[in-house]
Amino acid sequence: MKRSLEHIEYKEDTEALAKFAKALAHPTRIAILKYLENQSCCFTGDLVDVLPISQSTVSQHLKELKNAGLIQGELKPPKIKYCINQDNWKTAKTLFQQFFD
Protein backbone atom coordinates (compact mmCIF):
# COMPACT_ATOMS: atom_id res chain seq x y z
CA MET A 1 0.00 0.00 0.00
CA LYS A 2 1.43 3.31 -1.03
CA ARG A 3 1.25 6.05 1.57
CA SER A 4 0.95 9.67 0.72
CA LEU A 5 2.53 12.59 2.49
CA GLU A 6 -0.22 14.86 1.26
CA HIS A 7 -2.17 16.86 3.78
CA ILE A 8 -5.72 15.56 4.10
CA GLU A 9 -8.39 18.23 3.98
CA TYR A 10 -11.33 17.56 6.27
CA LYS A 11 -14.65 19.35 6.43
CA GLU A 12 -14.81 22.11 9.03
CA ASP A 13 -17.49 20.20 10.98
CA THR A 14 -15.32 17.08 11.07
CA GLU A 15 -12.39 19.02 12.49
CA ALA A 16 -14.62 20.72 15.05
CA LEU A 17 -16.09 17.38 16.14
CA ALA A 18 -12.59 15.92 16.57
CA LYS A 19 -11.51 18.95 18.62
CA PHE A 20 -14.52 18.60 20.93
CA ALA A 21 -14.06 14.82 21.20
CA LYS A 22 -10.42 15.23 22.18
CA ALA A 23 -11.38 17.71 24.90
CA LEU A 24 -13.95 15.24 26.25
CA ALA A 25 -11.49 12.34 26.25
CA HIS A 26 -10.77 12.56 29.98
CA PRO A 27 -13.27 11.78 32.76
CA THR A 28 -12.16 14.82 34.79
CA ARG A 29 -13.04 17.15 31.93
CA ILE A 30 -16.47 15.60 31.68
CA ALA A 31 -16.91 16.08 35.45
CA ILE A 32 -15.88 19.73 35.08
CA LEU A 33 -18.39 20.28 32.29
CA LYS A 34 -21.16 18.58 34.27
CA TYR A 35 -20.36 20.82 37.23
CA LEU A 36 -20.33 23.95 35.07
CA GLU A 37 -23.56 22.95 33.40
CA ASN A 38 -25.30 23.27 36.78
CA GLN A 39 -23.61 26.58 37.68
CA SER A 40 -23.74 29.95 36.02
CA CYS A 41 -19.95 30.22 36.42
CA CYS A 42 -17.22 29.21 38.84
CA PHE A 43 -13.62 29.83 39.82
CA THR A 44 -10.79 27.28 39.75
CA GLY A 45 -10.94 27.04 43.54
CA ASP A 46 -14.59 25.98 43.37
CA LEU A 47 -13.61 23.01 41.21
CA VAL A 48 -10.71 22.12 43.49
CA ASP A 49 -13.24 21.94 46.34
CA VAL A 50 -15.49 19.45 44.51
CA LEU A 51 -12.92 17.37 42.60
CA PRO A 52 -10.31 15.20 44.35
CA ILE A 53 -7.38 16.59 42.35
CA SER A 54 -4.83 19.35 42.76
CA GLN A 55 -5.32 22.93 41.63
CA SER A 56 -2.61 22.57 38.98
CA THR A 57 -4.33 19.51 37.50
CA VAL A 58 -7.69 21.30 37.46
CA SER A 59 -6.01 24.22 35.68
CA GLN A 60 -4.56 21.90 33.02
CA HIS A 61 -7.98 20.40 32.34
CA LEU A 62 -9.57 23.85 32.21
CA LYS A 63 -6.93 24.88 29.68
CA GLU A 64 -7.80 21.93 27.42
CA LEU A 65 -11.52 22.70 27.61
CA LYS A 66 -10.88 26.37 26.93
CA ASN A 67 -8.61 25.60 23.97
CA ALA A 68 -11.38 23.45 22.50
CA GLY A 69 -13.81 26.33 22.97
CA LEU A 70 -16.16 24.44 25.29
CA ILE A 71 -15.61 26.87 28.16
CA GLN A 72 -14.59 30.49 28.41
CA GLY A 73 -12.69 32.30 31.11
CA GLU A 74 -13.06 35.85 32.31
CA LEU A 75 -10.25 37.44 34.27
CA LYS A 76 -11.41 38.64 37.68
CA PRO A 77 -8.03 39.43 39.29
CA PRO A 78 -6.51 37.51 40.90
CA LYS A 79 -8.87 34.74 39.73
CA ILE A 80 -10.37 33.51 36.48
CA LYS A 81 -14.12 32.88 36.30
CA TYR A 82 -15.08 29.98 34.02
CA CYS A 83 -18.38 29.15 32.39
CA ILE A 84 -19.61 27.05 29.49
CA ASN A 85 -19.31 28.72 26.11
CA GLN A 86 -22.99 28.37 25.20
CA ASP A 87 -22.52 28.82 21.44
CA ASN A 88 -19.81 26.17 21.15
CA TRP A 89 -21.63 23.90 23.62
CA LYS A 90 -24.68 23.97 21.34
CA THR A 91 -22.46 23.33 18.29
CA ALA A 92 -20.78 20.38 20.00
CA LYS A 93 -24.14 18.85 20.94
CA THR A 94 -25.36 19.19 17.36
CA LEU A 95 -22.19 17.71 15.86
CA PHE A 96 -22.21 14.73 18.22
CA GLN A 97 -25.90 14.13 17.59
CA GLN A 98 -25.34 14.18 13.82
CA PHE A 99 -22.37 11.85 14.20
CA PHE A 100 -24.29 9.27 16.23
CA ASP A 101 -27.48 9.41 14.15
C-alpha positions as CSV (number, residue, x, y, z in Angstrom):
1,M,0.0,0.0,0.0
2,K,1.4,3.3,-1.0
3,R,1.3,6.0,1.6
4,S,0.9,9.7,0.7
5,L,2.5,12.6,2.5
6,E,-0.2,14.9,1.3
7,H,-2.2,16.9,3.8
8,I,-5.7,15.6,4.1
9,E,-8.4,18.2,4.0
10,Y,-11.3,17.6,6.3
11,K,-14.6,19.3,6.4
12,E,-14.8,22.1,9.0
13,D,-17.5,20.2,11.0
14,T,-15.3,17.1,11.1
15,E,-12.4,19.0,12.5
16,A,-14.6,20.7,15.1
17,L,-16.1,17.4,16.1
18,A,-12.6,15.9,16.6
19,K,-11.5,19.0,18.6
20,F,-14.5,18.6,20.9
21,A,-14.1,14.8,21.2
22,K,-10.4,15.2,22.2
23,A,-11.4,17.7,24.9
24,L,-14.0,15.2,26.2
25,A,-11.5,12.3,26.2
26,H,-10.8,12.6,30.0
27,P,-13.3,11.8,32.8
28,T,-12.2,14.8,34.8
29,R,-13.0,17.2,31.9
30,I,-16.5,15.6,31.7
31,A,-16.9,16.1,35.4
32,I,-15.9,19.7,35.1
33,L,-18.4,20.3,32.3
34,K,-21.2,18.6,34.3
35,Y,-20.4,20.8,37.2
36,L,-20.3,24.0,35.1
37,E,-23.6,22.9,33.4
38,N,-25.3,23.3,36.8
39,Q,-23.6,26.6,37.7
40,S,-23.7,30.0,36.0
41,C,-19.9,30.2,36.4
42,C,-17.2,29.2,38.8
43,F,-13.6,29.8,39.8
44,T,-10.8,27.3,39.8
45,G,-10.9,27.0,43.5
46,D,-14.6,26.0,43.4
47,L,-13.6,23.0,41.2
48,V,-10.7,22.1,43.5
49,D,-13.2,21.9,46.3
50,V,-15.5,19.4,44.5
51,L,-12.9,17.4,42.6
52,P,-10.3,15.2,44.3
53,I,-7.4,16.6,42.3
54,S,-4.8,19.4,42.8
55,Q,-5.3,22.9,41.6
56,S,-2.6,22.6,39.0
57,T,-4.3,19.5,37.5
58,V,-7.7,21.3,37.5
59,S,-6.0,24.2,35.7
60,Q,-4.6,21.9,33.0
61,H,-8.0,20.4,32.3
62,L,-9.6,23.9,32.2
63,K,-6.9,24.9,29.7
64,E,-7.8,21.9,27.4
65,L,-11.5,22.7,27.6
66,K,-10.9,26.4,26.9
67,N,-8.6,25.6,24.0
68,A,-11.4,23.4,22.5
69,G,-13.8,26.3,23.0
70,L,-16.2,24.4,25.3
71,I,-15.6,26.9,28.2
72,Q,-14.6,30.5,28.4
73,G,-12.7,32.3,31.1
74,E,-13.1,35.8,32.3
75,L,-10.2,37.4,34.3
76,K,-11.4,38.6,37.7
77,P,-8.0,39.4,39.3
78,P,-6.5,37.5,40.9
79,K,-8.9,34.7,39.7
80,I,-10.4,33.5,36.5
81,K,-14.1,32.9,36.3
82,Y,-15.1,30.0,34.0
83,C,-18.4,29.1,32.4
84,I,-19.6,27.0,29.5
85,N,-19.3,28.7,26.1
86,Q,-23.0,28.4,25.2
87,D,-22.5,28.8,21.4
88,N,-19.8,26.2,21.2
89,W,-21.6,23.9,23.6
90,K,-24.7,24.0,21.3
91,T,-22.5,23.3,18.3
92,A,-20.8,20.4,20.0
93,K,-24.1,18.8,20.9
94,T,-25.4,19.2,17.4
95,L,-22.2,17.7,15.9
96,F,-22.2,14.7,18.2
97,Q,-25.9,14.1,17.6
98,Q,-25.3,14.2,13.8
99,F,-22.4,11.8,14.2
100,F,-24.3,9.3,16.2
101,D,-27.5,9.4,14.1
